[in-house]
Amino acid sequence: MFTAAWAAWIAAFCVIEGIALYRKQPGDTLSEHVWRWFHTAKGTVPDRTTRLRRFVLVAFMAWLSAHFLTGGMF
């Protein structure tokens, strides 16, 4: 059951991202949303949460990479 659910989730992502890429409108793709959410987009005016947002993104990506590369040891 979980394999099918994850496959559906991945398929939904591919459809959504595919439509966003096809439309070529600013702010449609996941990357553009992440850049906006974590204040890494060009021209973003830093505020008092910018460092925290960027730290959360870097920490999550570091953990996720280690988690995948070590077979779940982290």
mmJSON file of the N, C-alpha and C atoms, coordinates in Angstrom:
{"data_MODEL":{"atom_site":{
"group_PDB":["ATOM","ATOM","ATOM","ATOM","ATOM","ATOM","ATOM","ATOM","ATOM","ATOM","ATOM","ATOM","ATOM","ATOM","ATOM","ATOM","ATOM","ATOM","ATOM","ATOM","ATOM","ATOM","ATOM","ATOM","ATOM","ATOM","ATOM","ATOM","ATOM","ATOM","ATOM","ATOM","ATOM","ATOM","ATOM","ATOM","ATOM","ATOM","ATOM","ATOM","ATOM","ATOM","ATOM","ATOM","ATOM","ATOM","ATOM","ATOM","ATOM","ATOM","ATOM","ATOM","ATOM","ATOM","ATOM","ATOM","ATOM","ATOM","ATOM","ATOM","ATOM","ATOM","ATOM","ATOM","ATOM","ATOM","ATOM","ATOM","ATOM","ATOM","ATOM","ATOM","ATOM","ATOM","ATOM","ATOM","ATOM","ATOM","ATOM","ATOM","ATOM","ATOM","ATOM","ATOM","ATOM","ATOM","ATOM","ATOM","ATOM","ATOM","ATOM","ATOM","ATOM","ATOM","ATOM","ATOM","ATOM","ATOM","ATOM","ATOM","ATOM","ATOM","ATOM","ATOM","ATOM","ATOM","ATOM","ATOM","ATOM","ATOM","ATOM","ATOM","ATOM","ATOM","ATOM","ATOM","ATOM","ATOM","ATOM","ATOM","ATOM","ATOM","ATOM","ATOM","ATOM","ATOM","ATOM","ATOM","ATOM","ATOM","ATOM","ATOM","ATOM","ATOM","ATOM","ATOM","ATOM","ATOM","ATOM","ATOM","ATOM","ATOM","ATOM","ATOM","ATOM","ATOM","ATOM","ATOM","ATOM","ATOM","ATOM","ATOM","ATOM","ATOM","ATOM","ATOM","ATOM","ATOM","ATOM","ATOM","ATOM","ATOM","ATOM","ATOM","ATOM","ATOM","ATOM","ATOM","ATOM","ATOM","ATOM","ATOM","ATOM","ATOM","ATOM","ATOM","ATOM","ATOM","ATOM","ATOM","ATOM","ATOM","ATOM","ATOM","ATOM","ATOM","ATOM","ATOM","ATOM","ATOM","ATOM","ATOM","ATOM","ATOM","ATOM","ATOM","ATOM","ATOM","ATOM","ATOM","ATOM","ATOM","ATOM","ATOM","ATOM","ATOM","ATOM","ATOM","ATOM","ATOM","ATOM","ATOM","ATOM","ATOM","ATOM","ATOM","ATOM","ATOM","ATOM","ATOM","ATOM","ATOM"],
"id":[1,2,3,4,5,6,7,8,9,10,11,12,13,14,15,16,17,18,19,20,21,22,23,24,25,26,27,28,29,30,31,32,33,34,35,36,37,38,39,40,41,42,43,44,45,46,47,48,49,50,51,52,53,54,55,56,57,58,59,60,61,62,63,64,65,66,67,68,69,70,71,72,73,74,75,76,77,78,79,80,81,82,83,84,85,86,87,88,89,90,91,92,93,94,95,96,97,98,99,100,101,102,103,104,105,106,107,108,109,110,111,112,113,114,115,116,117,118,119,120,121,122,123,124,125,126,127,128,129,130,131,132,133,134,135,136,137,138,139,140,141,142,143,144,145,146,147,148,149,150,151,152,153,154,155,156,157,158,159,160,161,162,163,164,165,166,167,168,169,170,171,172,173,174,175,176,177,178,179,180,181,182,183,184,185,186,187,188,189,190,191,192,193,194,195,196,197,198,199,200,201,202,203,204,205,206,207,208,209,210,211,212,213,214,215,216,217,218,219,220,221,222],
"type_symbol":["N","C","C","N","C","C","N","C","C","N","C","C","N","C","C","N","C","C","N","C","C","N","C","C","N","C","C","N","C","C","N","C","C","N","C","C","N","C","C","N","C","C","N","C","C","N","C","C","N","C","C","N","C","C","N","C","C","N","C","C","N","C","C","N","C","C","N","C","C","N","C","C","N","C","C","N","C","C","N","C","C","N","C","C","N","C","C","N","C","C","N","C","C","N","C","C","N","C","C","N","C","C","N","C","C","N","C","C","N","C","C","N","C","C","N","C","C","N","C","C","N","C","C","N","C","C","N","C","C","N","C","C","N","C","C","N","C","C","N","C","C","N","C","C","N","C","C","N","C","C","N","C","C","N","C","C","N","C","C","N","C","C","N","C","C","N","C","C","N","C","C","N","C","C","N","C","C","N","C","C","N","C","C","N","C","C","N","C","C","N","C","C","N","C","C","N","C","C","N","C","C","N","C","C","N","C","C","N","C","C","N","C","C","N","C","C","N","C","C","N","C","C"],
"label_atom_id":["N","CA","C","N","CA","C","N","CA","C","N","CA","C","N","CA","C","N","CA","C","N","CA","C","N","CA","C","N","CA","C","N","CA","C","N","CA","C","N","CA","C","N","CA","C","N","CA","C","N","CA","C","N","CA","C","N","CA","C","N","CA","C","N","CA","C","N","CA","C","N","CA","C","N","CA","C","N","CA","C","N","CA","C","N","CA","C","N","CA","C","N","CA","C","N","CA","C","N","CA","C","N","CA","C","N","CA","C","N","CA","C","N","CA","C","N","CA","C","N","CA","C","N","CA","C","N","CA","C","N","CA","C","N","CA","C","N","CA","C","N","CA","C","N","CA","C","N","CA","C","N","CA","C","N","CA","C","N","CA","C","N","CA","C","N","CA","C","N","CA","C","N","CA","C","N","CA","C","N","CA","C","N","CA","C","N","CA","C","N","CA","C","N","CA","C","N","CA","C","N","CA","C","N","CA","C","N","CA","C","N","CA","C","N","CA","C","N","CA","C","N","CA","C","N","CA","C","N","CA","C","N","CA","C","N","CA","C","N","CA","C","N","CA","C","N","CA","C","N","CA","C","N","CA","C","N","CA","C"],
"label_alt_id":[null,null,null,null,null,null,null,null,null,null,null,null,null,null,null,null,null,null,null,null,null,null,null,null,null,null,null,null,null,null,null,null,null,null,null,null,null,null,null,null,null,null,null,null,null,null,null,null,null,null,null,null,null,null,null,null,null,null,null,null,null,null,null,null,null,null,null,null,null,null,null,null,null,null,null,null,null,null,null,null,null,null,null,null,null,null,null,null,null,null,null,null,null,null,null,null,null,null,null,null,null,null,null,null,null,null,null,null,null,null,null,null,null,null,null,null,null,null,null,null,null,null,null,null,null,null,null,null,null,null,null,null,null,null,null,null,null,null,null,null,null,null,null,null,null,null,null,null,null,null,null,null,null,null,null,null,null,null,null,null,null,null,null,null,null,null,null,null,null,null,null,null,null,null,null,null,null,null,null,null,null,null,null,null,null,null,null,null,null,null,null,null,null,null,null,null,null,null,null,null,null,null,null,null,null,null,null,null,null,null,null,null,null,null,null,null,null,null,null,null,null,null],
"label_comp_id":["MET","MET","MET","PHE","PHE","PHE","THR","THR","THR","ALA","ALA","ALA","ALA","ALA","ALA","TRP","TRP","TRP","ALA","ALA","ALA","ALA","ALA","ALA","TRP","TRP","TRP","ILE","ILE","ILE","ALA","ALA","ALA","ALA","ALA","ALA","PHE","PHE","PHE","CYS","CYS","CYS","VAL","VAL","VAL","ILE","ILE","ILE","GLU","GLU","GLU","GLY","GLY","GLY","ILE","ILE","ILE","ALA","ALA","ALA","LEU","LEU","LEU","TYR","TYR","TYR","ARG","ARG","ARG","LYS","LYS","LYS","GLN","GLN","GLN","PRO","PRO","PRO","GLY","GLY","GLY","ASP","ASP","ASP","THR","THR","THR","LEU","LEU","LEU","SER","SER","SER","GLU","GLU","GLU","HIS","HIS","HIS","VAL","VAL","VAL","TRP","TRP","TRP","ARG","ARG","ARG","TRP","TRP","TRP","PHE","PHE","PHE","HIS","HIS","HIS","THR","THR","THR","ALA","ALA","ALA","LYS","LYS","LYS","GLY","GLY","GLY","THR","THR","THR","VAL","VAL","VAL","PRO","PRO","PRO","ASP","ASP","ASP","ARG","ARG","ARG","THR","THR","THR","THR","THR","THR","ARG","ARG","ARG","LEU","LEU","LEU","ARG","ARG","ARG","ARG","ARG","ARG","PHE","PHE","PHE","VAL","VAL","VAL","LEU","LEU","LEU","VAL","VAL","VAL","ALA","ALA","ALA","PHE","PHE","PHE","MET","MET","MET","ALA","ALA","ALA","TRP","TRP","TRP","LEU","LEU","LEU","SER","SER","SER","ALA","ALA","ALA","HIS","HIS","HIS","PHE","PHE","PHE","LEU","LEU","LEU","THR","THR","THR","GLY","GLY","GLY","GLY","GLY","GLY","MET","MET","MET","PHE","PHE","PHE"],
"label_asym_id":["A","A","A","A","A","A","A","A","A","A","A","A","A","A","A","A","A","A","A","A","A","A","A","A","A","A","A","A","A","A","A","A","A","A","A","A","A","A","A","A","A","A","A","A","A","A","A","A","A","A","A","A","A","A","A","A","A","A","A","A","A","A","A","A","A","A","A","A","A","A","A","A","A","A","A","A","A","A","A","A","A","A","A","A","A","A","A","A","A","A","A","A","A","A","A","A","A","A","A","A","A","A","A","A","A","A","A","A","A","A","A","A","A","A","A","A","A","A","A","A","A","A","A","A","A","A","A","A","A","A","A","A","A","A","A","A","A","A","A","A","A","A","A","A","A","A","A","A","A","A","A","A","A","A","A","A","A","A","A","A","A","A","A","A","A","A","A","A","A","A","A","A","A","A","A","A","A","A","A","A","A","A","A","A","A","A","A","A","A","A","A","A","A","A","A","A","A","A","A","A","A","A","A","A","A","A","A","A","A","A","A","A","A","A","A","A","A","A","A","A","A","A"],
"label_entity_id":["1","1","1","1","1","1","1","1","1","1","1","1","1","1","1","1","1","1","1","1","1","1","1","1","1","1","1","1","1","1","1","1","1","1","1","1","1","1","1","1","1","1","1","1","1","1","1","1","1","1","1","1","1","1","1","1","1","1","1","1","1","1","1","1","1","1","1","1","1","1","1","1","1","1","1","1","1","1","1","1","1","1","1","1","1","1","1","1","1","1","1","1","1","1","1","1","1","1","1","1","1","1","1","1","1","1","1","1","1","1","1","1","1","1","1","1","1","1","1","1","1","1","1","1","1","1","1","1","1","1","1","1","1","1","1","1","1","1","1","1","1","1","1","1","1","1","1","1","1","1","1","1","1","1","1","1","1","1","1","1","1","1","1","1","1","1","1","1","1","1","1","1","1","1","1","1","1","1","1","1","1","1","1","1","1","1","1","1","1","1","1","1","1","1","1","1","1","1","1","1","1","1","1","1","1","1","1","1","1","1","1","1","1","1","1","1","1","1","1","1","1","1"],
"label_seq_id":[1,1,1,2,2,2,3,3,3,4,4,4,5,5,5,6,6,6,7,7,7,8,8,8,9,9,9,10,10,10,11,11,11,12,12,12,13,13,13,14,14,14,15,15,15,16,16,16,17,17,17,18,18,18,19,19,19,20,20,20,21,21,21,22,22,22,23,23,23,24,24,24,25,25,25,26,26,26,27,27,27,28,28,28,29,29,29,30,30,30,31,31,31,32,32,32,33,33,33,34,34,34,35,35,35,36,36,36,37,37,37,38,38,38,39,39,39,40,40,40,41,41,41,42,42,42,43,43,43,44,44,44,45,45,45,46,46,46,47,47,47,48,48,48,49,49,49,50,50,50,51,51,51,52,52,52,53,53,53,54,54,54,55,55,55,56,56,56,57,57,57,58,58,58,59,59,59,60,60,60,61,61,61,62,62,62,63,63,63,64,64,64,65,65,65,66,66,66,67,67,67,68,68,68,69,69,69,70,70,70,71,71,71,72,72,72,73,73,73,74,74,74],
"pdbx_PDB_ins_code":[null,null,null,null,null,null,null,null,null,null,null,null,null,null,null,null,null,null,null,null,null,null,null,null,null,null,null,null,null,null,null,null,null,null,null,null,null,null,null,null,null,null,null,null,null,null,null,null,null,null,null,null,null,null,null,null,null,null,null,null,null,null,null,null,null,null,null,null,null,null,null,null,null,null,null,null,null,null,null,null,null,null,null,null,null,null,null,null,null,null,null,null,null,null,null,null,null,null,null,null,null,null,null,null,null,null,null,null,null,null,null,null,null,null,null,null,null,null,null,null,null,null,null,null,null,null,null,null,null,null,null,null,null,null,null,null,null,null,null,null,null,null,null,null,null,null,null,null,null,null,null,null,null,null,null,null,null,null,null,null,null,null,null,null,null,null,null,null,null,null,null,null,null,null,null,null,null,null,null,null,null,null,null,null,null,null,null,null,null,null,null,null,null,null,null,null,null,null,null,null,null,null,null,null,null,null,null,null,null,null,null,null,null,null,null,null,null,null,null,null,null,null],
"Cartn_x":[0.815,0.0,0.868,1.926,2.761,3.545,3.952,4.66,3.77,2.519,1.574,1.339,1.24,1.023,2.209,3.437,4.626,4.717,4.389,4.401,3.39,2.216,1.204,1.692,2.362,2.895,3.94,4.824,5.852,5.216,4.211,3.517,2.836,2.191,1.542,2.567,3.715,4.776,5.206,5.411,5.861,4.842,3.572,2.523,2.526,2.54,2.511,3.742,4.917,6.16,6.198,5.725,5.683,4.811,3.647,2.761,3.431,4.063,4.746,5.867,6.633,7.715,7.173,6.081,5.477,4.946,4.305,3.727,4.788,5.919,7.034,6.644,5.752,5.36,6.203,6.574,7.352,6.577,7.276,6.679,5.895,5.997,5.224,5.941,7.259,7.975,8.265,8.566,8.936,10.185,11.153,12.383,12.069,11.227,10.897,10.169,9.337,8.672,9.679,10.592,11.611,12.475,12.867,13.674,12.94,11.647,10.863,10.657,10.275,10.015,11.239,12.428,13.648,14.534,13.967,14.65,15.982,16.02,17.242,17.069,15.893,15.649,16.448,16.883,17.596,16.698,17.268,16.525,15.692,15.771,15.016,15.575,14.702,15.118,15.13,16.311,16.388,15.547,14.948,14.251,14.799,14.149,14.708,14.625,13.881,13.787,14.643,15.325,16.066,17.126,17.949,19.007,18.416,17.347,16.696,16.138,15.47,14.917,16.022,17.112,18.22,18.885,19.023,19.59,18.707,17.41,16.478,16.615,16.707,16.857,18.164,19.271,20.575,20.613,20.093,20.09,19.247,18.078,17.21,17.871,18.446,19.083,20.297,21.064,22.213,21.741,20.708,20.178,19.624,18.849,18.24,19.306,20.342,21.435,22.124,22.457,23.101,22.179,20.913,19.919,19.869,19.797,19.727,21.037,22.159,23.463,23.933,23.414,23.861,22.835,21.794,20.786,19.948,19.807,18.945,19.652,20.983,21.697,21.536,21.198,20.981,19.551],
"Cartn_y":[-1.192,0.0,1.269,1.291,2.483,2.7,1.626,1.774,2.47,2.064,2.691,4.155,4.442,5.822,6.711,6.203,6.988,7.165,6.137,6.247,7.298,7.33,8.332,9.733,9.871,11.158,11.65,10.763,11.12,11.475,10.712,11.007,12.371,12.667,13.97,15.091,14.916,15.918,16.12,15.021,15.123,15.861,15.605,16.299,17.788,18.119,19.521,20.272,19.688,20.336,20.422,19.385,19.396,20.52,20.701,21.797,23.14,23.265,24.513,24.819,23.808,24.013,24.366,23.742,23.999,25.435,25.888,27.241,28.331,28.075,29.028,30.366,30.322,31.532,31.655,32.852,33.035,32.537,31.834,31.391,30.095,29.343,28.101,26.862,26.787,25.543,25.403,24.193,23.946,24.739,24.774,25.532,26.991,27.594,28.999,29.209,28.261,28.36,28.211,27.257,27.073,28.32,28.885,30.104,31.231,31.338,32.384,32.077,30.841,30.466,30.622,30.285,30.294,31.515,32.51,33.786,33.605,32.756,32.599,33.125,33.619,34.17,35.455,35.685,36.924,38.109,39.104,40.307,40.224,39.097,38.97,39.919,40.667,41.574,40.781,40.629,39.872,40.514,39.668,40.165,39.428,39.548,38.953,37.438,36.823,35.359,34.737,35.547,35.034,34.017,34.331,33.399,32.088,32.168,30.961,30.131,30.772,30.051,29.338,30.049,29.453,28.327,28.49,27.423,26.187,26.354,25.222,24.485,25.23,24.604,23.825,24.434,23.763,22.546,22.682,21.561,20.409,20.712,19.66,18.957,19.731,19.126,18.286,18.744,17.972,16.668,16.752,15.54,14.586,15.092,14.234,13.532,14.268,13.665,12.563,12.852,11.844,10.654,10.909,9.848,8.901,9.451,8.625,7.903,8.598,8.038,6.969,6.982,6.014,4.905,4.875,3.836,4.017,5.236,5.526,5.561,5.553,5.625,6.995,7.995,9.349,9.761],
"Cartn_z":[0.0,0.0,0.0,0.812,0.876,-0.413,-1.052,-2.327,-3.348,-3.407,-4.34,-3.967,-2.674,-2.235,-2.592,-2.371,-2.731,-4.242,-4.991,-6.454,-6.913,-6.294,-6.647,-6.293,-5.153,-4.737,-5.742,-6.156,-7.138,-8.475,-8.887,-10.14,-10.072,-8.94,-8.785,-8.871,-8.22,-8.299,-9.75,-10.471,-11.868,-12.729,-12.509,-13.266,-12.928,-11.64,-11.217,-11.728,-11.541,-11.987,-13.506,-14.18,-15.649,-16.18,-15.589,-15.987,-15.717,-14.562,-14.213,-15.213,-15.583,-16.548,-17.929,-18.304,-19.612,-19.688,-18.608,-18.586,-18.612,-17.986,-17.936,-17.312,-16.329,-15.616,-14.346,-13.973,-12.738,-11.519,-10.639,-9.394,-9.454,-10.541,-10.682,-10.159,-10.338,-10.032,-8.539,-8.131,-6.735,-6.373,-7.271,-6.991,-6.685,-7.479,-7.267,-5.931,-5.56,-4.259,-3.118,-3.234,-2.191,-2.074,-3.203,-3.162,-2.447,-2.694,-2.038,-0.551,-0.222,1.172,2.061,1.495,2.303,2.018,1.354,1.098,0.373,-0.632,-1.417,-2.843,-3.174,-4.507,-4.685,-5.921,-6.214,-5.906,-5.282,-4.965,-3.701,-2.981,-1.742,-0.691,-0.069,0.993,2.297,2.907,4.157,5.255,6.072,7.251,8.464,9.595,10.812,10.832,9.893,9.849,8.75,7.971,6.814,7.213,8.197,8.611,9.116,9.879,10.374,9.231,8.286,7.134,6.357,6.097,5.342,6.124,7.435,8.261,8.216,8.321,8.269,6.936,5.847,4.528,4.427,4.834,4.762,5.678,6.894,7.834,7.309,6.763,6.224,5.041,4.129,2.951,3.353,4.337,4.824,5.452,6.308,6.932,5.876,4.937,3.92,3.084,2.703,1.936,2.74,3.984,4.841,5.06,5.249,5.47,4.273,3.089,1.877,1.604,1.806,1.455,2.45,3.662,4.669,4.913,4.112,4.295,5.541,6.008,7.135,8.491,8.494,9.772,10.432,9.646,10.178,9.945],
"occupancy":[1.0,1.0,1.0,1.0,1.0,1.0,1.0,1.0,1.0,1.0,1.0,1.0,1.0,1.0,1.0,1.0,1.0,1.0,1.0,1.0,1.0,1.0,1.0,1.0,1.0,1.0,1.0,1.0,1.0,1.0,1.0,1.0,1.0,1.0,1.0,1.0,1.0,1.0,1.0,1.0,1.0,1.0,1.0,1.0,1.0,1.0,1.0,1.0,1.0,1.0,1.0,1.0,1.0,1.0,1.0,1.0,1.0,1.0,1.0,1.0,1.0,1.0,1.0,1.0,1.0,1.0,1.0,1.0,1.0,1.0,1.0,1.0,1.0,1.0,1.0,1.0,1.0,1.0,1.0,1.0,1.0,1.0,1.0,1.0,1.0,1.0,1.0,1.0,1.0,1.0,1.0,1.0,1.0,1.0,1.0,1.0,1.0,1.0,1.0,1.0,1.0,1.0,1.0,1.0,1.0,1.0,1.0,1.0,1.0,1.0,1.0,1.0,1.0,1.0,1.0,1.0,1.0,1.0,1.0,1.0,1.0,1.0,1.0,1.0,1.0,1.0,1.0,1.0,1.0,1.0,1.0,1.0,1.0,1.0,1.0,1.0,1.0,1.0,1.0,1.0,1.0,1.0,1.0,1.0,1.0,1.0,1.0,1.0,1.0,1.0,1.0,1.0,1.0,1.0,1.0,1.0,1.0,1.0,1.0,1.0,1.0,1.0,1.0,1.0,1.0,1.0,1.0,1.0,1.0,1.0,1.0,1.0,1.0,1.0,1.0,1.0,1.0,1.0,1.0,1.0,1.0,1.0,1.0,1.0,1.0,1.0,1.0,1.0,1.0,1.0,1.0,1.0,1.0,1.0,1.0,1.0,1.0,1.0,1.0,1.0,1.0,1.0,1.0,1.0,1.0,1.0,1.0,1.0,1.0,1.0,1.0,1.0,1.0,1.0,1.0,1.0,1.0,1.0,1.0,1.0,1.0,1.0],
"B_iso_or_equiv":[0.0,0.0,0.0,0.0,0.0,0.0,0.0,0.0,0.0,0.0,0.0,0.0,0.0,0.0,0.0,0.0,0.0,0.0,0.0,0.0,0.0,0.0,0.0,0.0,0.0,0.0,0.0,0.0,0.0,0.0,0.0,0.0,0.0,0.0,0.0,0.0,0.0,0.0,0.0,0.0,0.0,0.0,0.0,0.0,0.0,0.0,0.0,0.0,0.0,0.0,0.0,0.0,0.0,0.0,0.0,0.0,0.0,0.0,0.0,0.0,0.0,0.0,0.0,0.0,0.0,0.0,0.0,0.0,0.0,0.0,0.0,0.0,0.0,0.0,0.0,0.0,0.0,0.0,0.0,0.0,0.0,0.0,0.0,0.0,0.0,0.0,0.0,0.0,0.0,0.0,0.0,0.0,0.0,0.0,0.0,0.0,0.0,0.0,0.0,0.0,0.0,0.0,0.0,0.0,0.0,0.0,0.0,0.0,0.0,0.0,0.0,0.0,0.0,0.0,0.0,0.0,0.0,0.0,0.0,0.0,0.0,0.0,0.0,0.0,0.0,0.0,0.0,0.0,0.0,0.0,0.0,0.0,0.0,0.0,0.0,0.0,0.0,0.0,0.0,0.0,0.0,0.0,0.0,0.0,0.0,0.0,0.0,0.0,0.0,0.0,0.0,0.0,0.0,0.0,0.0,0.0,0.0,0.0,0.0,0.0,0.0,0.0,0.0,0.0,0.0,0.0,0.0,0.0,0.0,0.0,0.0,0.0,0.0,0.0,0.0,0.0,0.0,0.0,0.0,0.0,0.0,0.0,0.0,0.0,0.0,0.0,0.0,0.0,0.0,0.0,0.0,0.0,0.0,0.0,0.0,0.0,0.0,0.0,0.0,0.0,0.0,0.0,0.0,0.0,0.0,0.0,0.0,0.0,0.0,0.0,0.0,0.0,0.0,0.0,0.0,0.0,0.0,0.0,0.0,0.0,0.0,0.0],
"pdbx_formal_charge":[null,null,null,null,null,null,null,null,null,null,null,null,null,null,null,null,null,null,null,null,null,null,null,null,null,null,null,null,null,null,null,null,null,null,null,null,null,null,null,null,null,null,null,null,null,null,null,null,null,null,null,null,null,null,null,null,null,null,null,null,null,null,null,null,null,null,null,null,null,null,null,null,null,null,null,null,null,null,null,null,null,null,null,null,null,null,null,null,null,null,null,null,null,null,null,null,null,null,null,null,null,null,null,null,null,null,null,null,null,null,null,null,null,null,null,null,null,null,null,null,null,null,null,null,null,null,null,null,null,null,null,null,null,null,null,null,null,null,null,null,null,null,null,null,null,null,null,null,null,null,null,null,null,null,null,null,null,null,null,null,null,null,null,null,null,null,null,null,null,null,null,null,null,null,null,null,null,null,null,null,null,null,null,null,null,null,null,null,null,null,null,null,null,null,null,null,null,null,null,null,null,null,null,null,null,null,null,null,null,null,null,null,null,null,null,null,null,null,null,null,null,null],
"auth_seq_id":[1,1,1,2,2,2,3,3,3,4,4,4,5,5,5,6,6,6,7,7,7,8,8,8,9,9,9,10,10,10,11,11,11,12,12,12,13,13,13,14,14,14,15,15,15,16,16,16,17,17,17,18,18,18,19,19,19,20,20,20,21,21,21,22,22,22,23,23,23,24,24,24,25,25,25,26,26,26,27,27,27,28,28,28,29,29,29,30,30,30,31,31,31,32,32,32,33,33,33,34,34,34,35,35,35,36,36,36,37,37,37,38,38,38,39,39,39,40,40,40,41,41,41,42,42,42,43,43,43,44,44,44,45,45,45,46,46,46,47,47,47,48,48,48,49,49,49,50,50,50,51,51,51,52,52,52,53,53,53,54,54,54,55,55,55,56,56,56,57,57,57,58,58,58,59,59,59,60,60,60,61,61,61,62,62,62,63,63,63,64,64,64,65,65,65,66,66,66,67,67,67,68,68,68,69,69,69,70,70,70,71,71,71,72,72,72,73,73,73,74,74,74],
"auth_comp_id":["MET","MET","MET","PHE","PHE","PHE","THR","THR","THR","ALA","ALA","ALA","ALA","ALA","ALA","TRP","TRP","TRP","ALA","ALA","ALA","ALA","ALA","ALA","TRP","TRP","TRP","ILE","ILE","ILE","ALA","ALA","ALA","ALA","ALA","ALA","PHE","PHE","PHE","CYS","CYS","CYS","VAL","VAL","VAL","ILE","ILE","ILE","GLU","GLU","GLU","GLY","GLY","GLY","ILE","ILE","ILE","ALA","ALA","ALA","LEU","LEU","LEU","TYR","TYR","TYR","ARG","ARG","ARG","LYS","LYS","LYS","GLN","GLN","GLN","PRO","PRO","PRO","GLY","GLY","GLY","ASP","ASP","ASP","THR","THR","THR","LEU","LEU","LEU","SER","SER","SER","GLU","GLU","GLU","HIS","HIS","HIS","VAL","VAL","VAL","TRP","TRP","TRP","ARG","ARG","ARG","TRP","TRP","TRP","PHE","PHE","PHE","HIS","HIS","HIS","THR","THR","THR","ALA","ALA","ALA","LYS","LYS","LYS","GLY","GLY","GLY","THR","THR","THR","VAL","VAL","VAL","PRO","PRO","PRO","ASP","ASP","ASP","ARG","ARG","ARG","THR","THR","THR","THR","THR","THR","ARG","ARG","ARG","LEU","LEU","LEU","ARG","ARG","ARG","ARG","ARG","ARG","PHE","PHE","PHE","VAL","VAL","VAL","LEU","LEU","LEU","VAL","VAL","VAL","ALA","ALA","ALA","PHE","PHE","PHE","MET","MET","MET","ALA","ALA","ALA","TRP","TRP","TRP","LEU","LEU","LEU","SER","SER","SER","ALA","ALA","ALA","HIS","HIS","HIS","PHE","PHE","PHE","LEU","LEU","LEU","THR","THR","THR","GLY","GLY","GLY","GLY","GLY","GLY","MET","MET","MET","PHE","PHE","PHE"],
"auth_asym_id":["A","A","A","A","A","A","A","A","A","A","A","A","A","A","A","A","A","A","A","A","A","A","A","A","A","A","A","A","A","A","A","A","A","A","A","A","A","A","A","A","A","A","A","A","A","A","A","A","A","A","A","A","A","A","A","A","A","A","A","A","A","A","A","A","A","A","A","A","A","A","A","A","A","A","A","A","A","A","A","A","A","A","A","A","A","A","A","A","A","A","A","A","A","A","A","A","A","A","A","A","A","A","A","A","A","A","A","A","A","A","A","A","A","A","A","A","A","A","A","A","A","A","A","A","A","A","A","A","A","A","A","A","A","A","A","A","A","A","A","A","A","A","A","A","A","A","A","A","A","A","A","A","A","A","A","A","A","A","A","A","A","A","A","A","A","A","A","A","A","A","A","A","A","A","A","A","A","A","A","A","A","A","A","A","A","A","A","A","A","A","A","A","A","A","A","A","A","A","A","A","A","A","A","A","A","A","A","A","A","A","A","A","A","A","A","A","A","A","A","A","A","A"],
"auth_atom_id":["N","CA","C","N","CA","C","N","CA","C","N","CA","C","N","CA","C","N","CA","C","N","CA","C","N","CA","C","N","CA","C","N","CA","C","N","CA","C","N","CA","C","N","CA","C","N","CA","C","N","CA","C","N","CA","C","N","CA","C","N","CA","C","N","CA","C","N","CA","C","N","CA","C","N","CA","C","N","CA","C","N","CA","C","N","CA","C","N","CA","C","N","CA","C","N","CA","C","N","CA","C","N","CA","C","N","CA","C","N","CA","C","N","CA","C","N","CA","C","N","CA","C","N","CA","C","N","CA","C","N","CA","C","N","CA","C","N","CA","C","N","CA","C","N","CA","C","N","CA","C","N","CA","C","N","CA","C","N","CA","C","N","CA","C","N","CA","C","N","CA","C","N","CA","C","N","CA","C","N","CA","C","N","CA","C","N","CA","C","N","CA","C","N","CA","C","N","CA","C","N","CA","C","N","CA","C","N","CA","C","N","CA","C","N","CA","C","N","CA","C","N","CA","C","N","CA","C","N","CA","C","N","CA","C","N","CA","C","N","CA","C","N","CA","C","N","CA","C","N","CA","C","N","CA","C","N","CA","C"],
"pdbx_PDB_model_num":[1,1,1,1,1,1,1,1,1,1,1,1,1,1,1,1,1,1,1,1,1,1,1,1,1,1,1,1,1,1,1,1,1,1,1,1,1,1,1,1,1,1,1,1,1,1,1,1,1,1,1,1,1,1,1,1,1,1,1,1,1,1,1,1,1,1,1,1,1,1,1,1,1,1,1,1,1,1,1,1,1,1,1,1,1,1,1,1,1,1,1,1,1,1,1,1,1,1,1,1,1,1,1,1,1,1,1,1,1,1,1,1,1,1,1,1,1,1,1,1,1,1,1,1,1,1,1,1,1,1,1,1,1,1,1,1,1,1,1,1,1,1,1,1,1,1,1,1,1,1,1,1,1,1,1,1,1,1,1,1,1,1,1,1,1,1,1,1,1,1,1,1,1,1,1,1,1,1,1,1,1,1,1,1,1,1,1,1,1,1,1,1,1,1,1,1,1,1,1,1,1,1,1,1,1,1,1,1,1,1,1,1,1,1,1,1,1,1,1,1,1,1]
}}}
